[in-house]
């Protein structure tokens, strides 16, 4: 099963991808994971990516696409994969189509999780992380037993800089400008299914699995 997960930050892509990994025994592949693995393994594209990363520059599309090509040819992708965070633009989507043709693979489905903006802001601003052990909490969905204190190690809970409201709203704006148009792109390809991500986690999972069974 070869899947792309679309959706704004906080839509639950990571949570659903973890469940799909177990359901179909396929890897979740994110842009960040691919970059870090390629750099660690010193692949040709990883070496090139490291030059940009060390200089503090964004890794250009041609290098990212080369890393995607390398990753999709790995043994653990034989039965499929879940792409999370790639493609982000139509240019990347066009390049992905070409890469898949080169490695003799074809997408089965593109799932777009839809969640209202204010709900996303609530989800993300409520996240807290332990400064000691790194355990994650949520003030609404998974609160600590004691306010501001990690239930595991007693460390201080902090809010990440990218979880503040202003940053989140900016990320939403960037997503809607750059990535949301991919819905139309994959709708024209006959691959898109839009799923309401406002329900509970298990309900969203059932909707995704039901869609994939149709393929």
C-alpha positions as CSV (number, residue, x, y, z in Angstrom):
1,X,0.0,0.0,0.0
2,X,1.6,3.3,-1.1
3,X,0.0,6.3,0.6
4,X,0.4,10.0,1.0
5,X,-1.0,11.7,4.1
6,X,-1.9,15.3,3.7
7,X,-3.2,17.7,6.4
8,X,-2.1,20.8,8.3
9,X,0.1,20.7,11.4
10,X,-1.8,19.1,14.3
11,X,-4.3,17.2,12.0
12,X,-3.1,13.9,13.4
13,X,-1.0,12.6,10.5
14,X,1.7,11.2,12.7
15,X,-0.8,9.4,15.0
16,X,-2.6,7.8,12.0
17,X,0.6,7.0,10.2
18,X,1.8,5.0,13.3
19,X,-1.4,2.9,13.2
20,X,-1.2,2.4,9.4
21,X,2.4,1.2,9.9
22,X,1.1,-1.6,12.1
23,X,-1.9,-2.3,9.9
24,X,0.0,-2.7,6.7
25,X,3.6,-3.4,7.9
26,X,5.0,-0.5,5.9
27,X,7.2,2.4,6.9
28,X,6.2,6.0,7.7
29,X,8.5,8.3,5.8
30,X,8.8,11.9,6.6
31,X,11.0,14.5,5.0
32,X,13.0,15.0,8.2
33,X,13.5,11.3,8.7
34,X,14.7,10.9,5.1
35,X,17.2,13.8,5.4
36,X,18.6,12.6,8.7
37,X,19.0,9.0,7.5
38,X,20.6,10.0,4.2
39,X,23.1,12.3,6.1
40,X,23.8,9.6,8.7
41,X,24.3,6.9,6.0
42,X,26.4,9.3,3.9
43,X,24.5,8.5,0.7
44,X,25.5,10.7,-2.3
45,X,22.4,12.9,-1.8
46,X,22.9,12.8,2.0
47,X,26.4,14.3,1.6
48,X,25.0,17.0,-0.7
49,X,22.2,17.7,1.8
50,X,24.6,18.0,4.7
51,X,26.5,20.8,2.8
52,X,23.3,22.9,2.8
53,X,22.3,22.0,6.3
54,X,25.7,22.8,7.8
55,X,25.5,26.2,6.1
56,X,22.1,26.8,7.6
57,X,20.4,26.8,4.2
58,X,17.2,25.1,3.1
59,X,17.9,21.8,1.2
60,X,16.8,22.5,-2.4
61,X,14.1,20.5,-4.1
62,X,16.4,18.5,-6.4
63,X,18.4,17.2,-3.4
64,X,15.2,16.3,-1.4
65,X,13.8,14.6,-4.4
66,X,17.0,12.6,-4.9
67,X,16.8,11.5,-1.3
68,X,13.2,10.4,-1.8
69,X,14.3,8.4,-4.8
70,X,17.0,6.7,-2.6
71,X,14.6,6.0,0.2
72,X,11.8,4.5,-1.9
73,X,14.2,1.9,-3.2
74,X,15.1,0.6,0.3
75,X,14.0,-3.0,1.1
76,X,11.4,-1.9,3.7
77,X,9.5,-0.1,1.0
78,X,8.9,-3.2,-1.1
79,X,5.3,-3.6,0.2
80,X,4.6,0.1,0.3
81,X,5.1,3.3,2.3
82,X,3.4,6.2,4.0
83,X,4.7,9.6,2.9
84,X,4.2,12.2,5.6
85,X,5.3,15.8,4.8
86,X,6.2,15.1,1.2
87,X,5.3,16.4,-1.3
88,X,4.6,19.9,-0.1
89,X,4.2,21.7,-3.4
90,X,2.9,20.8,-6.9
91,X,6.5,20.9,-8.2
92,X,7.4,18.2,-5.6
93,X,4.3,16.3,-6.6
94,X,5.3,16.3,-10.3
95,X,8.8,15.2,-9.3
96,X,7.4,12.4,-7.1
97,X,5.3,11.1,-9.9
98,X,8.5,10.9,-12.1
99,X,10.4,9.2,-9.3
100,X,7.7,6.6,-8.7
101,X,7.7,5.8,-12.5
102,X,11.5,5.4,-12.4
103,X,11.3,2.9,-9.5
104,X,8.2,1.1,-10.9
105,X,5.9,2.1,-8.1
106,X,2.4,3.7,-8.2
107,X,0.5,5.6,-5.6
108,X,-2.6,3.8,-4.2
109,X,-4.2,6.6,-2.3
110,X,-3.8,10.2,-1.0
111,X,-5.6,10.9,2.3
112,X,-6.3,14.5,3.3
113,X,-7.2,15.0,7.0
114,X,-9.5,18.0,7.4
115,X,-9.5,19.8,10.8
116,X,-10.9,23.2,11.6
117,X,-8.2,25.9,12.2
118,X,-9.3,26.8,15.7
119,X,-9.3,23.1,16.8
120,X,-5.8,22.8,15.4
121,X,-4.6,25.8,17.4
122,X,-6.1,24.3,20.5
123,X,-4.5,20.9,19.9
124,X,-1.0,22.4,19.3
125,X,-1.0,25.2,21.9
126,X,-2.0,22.6,24.6
127,X,1.1,20.4,24.0
128,X,3.8,20.3,26.7
129,X,7.1,18.5,26.8
130,X,9.2,17.4,29.8
131,X,12.5,19.3,29.9
132,X,14.0,16.3,31.7
133,X,12.9,13.1,30.0
134,X,11.2,14.5,26.9
135,X,7.8,12.8,27.6
136,X,4.9,14.6,25.9
137,X,1.6,15.7,27.5
138,X,-1.4,17.7,26.4
139,X,-3.3,20.0,28.8
140,X,-6.7,18.8,27.5
141,X,-6.2,15.3,26.2
142,X,-3.3,13.9,28.3
143,X,-2.7,16.3,31.3
144,X,-0.1,15.6,33.9
145,X,-1.2,14.6,37.3
146,X,0.4,17.8,38.7
147,X,0.3,21.0,36.8
148,X,3.6,21.9,35.1
149,X,5.3,18.7,36.3
150,X,6.1,15.5,34.4
151,X,4.3,12.5,35.8
152,X,7.2,10.2,34.8
153,X,10.3,12.0,36.2
154,X,9.1,15.1,38.0
155,X,10.7,17.4,35.4
156,X,9.4,20.8,34.4
157,X,7.0,20.8,31.5
158,X,7.6,23.4,28.8
159,X,5.9,24.6,25.7
160,X,8.0,24.4,22.5
161,X,8.6,27.6,20.6
162,X,6.8,26.3,17.5
163,X,3.7,25.5,19.6
164,X,2.9,29.1,20.5
165,X,-0.2,30.5,18.8
166,X,1.4,33.1,16.6
167,X,3.9,30.5,15.1
168,X,1.1,27.9,14.6
169,X,-1.1,30.4,12.7
170,X,1.8,31.3,10.5
171,X,2.4,27.6,9.8
172,X,-1.3,27.2,8.9
173,X,-1.0,30.1,6.5
174,X,2.0,28.6,4.8
175,X,0.3,25.2,4.6
176,X,-2.8,26.6,3.0
177,X,-0.7,28.6,0.5
178,X,1.7,25.9,-0.5
179,X,0.3,22.4,0.3
180,X,-3.5,22.6,0.4
181,X,-3.6,23.1,-3.5
182,X,-2.2,19.5,-3.7
183,X,-5.8,18.4,-2.9
184,X,-6.9,19.6,-6.3
185,X,-3.8,18.0,-7.9
186,X,-4.5,14.6,-6.5
187,X,-8.3,14.9,-7.0
188,X,-7.6,15.3,-10.7
189,X,-5.4,12.2,-10.5
190,X,-8.4,10.3,-9.0
191,X,-6.4,9.5,-5.8
192,X,-7.7,11.9,-3.2
193,X,-10.0,11.1,-0.3
194,X,-10.9,13.8,2.2
195,X,-11.5,12.5,5.7
196,X,-12.9,14.5,8.6
197,X,-10.1,14.6,11.2
198,X,-12.3,16.2,13.9
199,X,-13.5,12.8,15.3
200,X,-11.8,10.6,17.8
201,X,-8.6,8.9,16.8
202,X,-10.2,5.4,16.3
203,X,-13.0,6.8,14.2
204,X,-10.6,8.6,11.9
205,X,-8.5,5.4,11.7
206,X,-11.6,3.4,10.7
207,X,-12.4,5.9,8.0
208,X,-8.9,5.7,6.6
209,X,-8.7,1.9,6.6
210,X,-12.2,1.7,4.9
211,X,-10.9,4.0,2.2
212,X,-7.7,2.0,1.7
213,X,-9.6,-1.3,1.5
214,X,-11.4,0.1,-1.5
215,X,-8.1,0.2,-3.3
